[in-house]
Structure formats: C-alpha cells, structure tokens
Amino acid sequence: MAKELNEDTGFHVSIKTLLGIGAGMATVISMWFILQADIAEAKELPVPPPPDVTRMEYDMKDQLIRQTIMTTQDDVKELKEDMKRIEEKIDRLR
C-alpha cells in the first residue's frame, strides 16, 4: 500500500538530523568562501618572470661562440705561419 502525500501528511526529523544537515551546509558554505578567497589571492600574485634564456638568445649565443671559435682558429693559423717565418730567420742567422 502506497501512502499518499497531502497537506495533512507529517514527518518527524530528529535534532541529530537537523544538526547534521546544518553542519554539512556550514562546511560547504565555508569551503566556497575559502575557495573564492584563494582565487582572489591567486589573481593578485605577480606574473612569473620570463625564462632566463629564450630560444632566440640561445641561438644568438651559440652563433657567437661558433664565430669566436672560427676566428680563434684563423688566429692560430696565422701564428703558426709567423712561427715558421721566425724559425727560418733564426736558421739563417746561425
């Protein structure tokens, strides 16, 4: 037999149940406000700094280092040629 709900139908709720519902609502509401405060704080935080070395800067430094190595290599070749000339002059003086 199904009971029919109408205006005269009543139900009983214990005080424990009411306290449990109130505590649950208080927990959910406090979590909502804490979450909103955390979001507001996160919006005010400073923007993270850009990375230390960008890709373009890395490529430019790499190119500069390679160019410096090539220039040093040319300088060493010149020094070797100068050393040969100096050795030849020393040999002629002996």
Residue pairs with C-beta under 8 A, 6 or more apart in sequence:
3 9
53 61
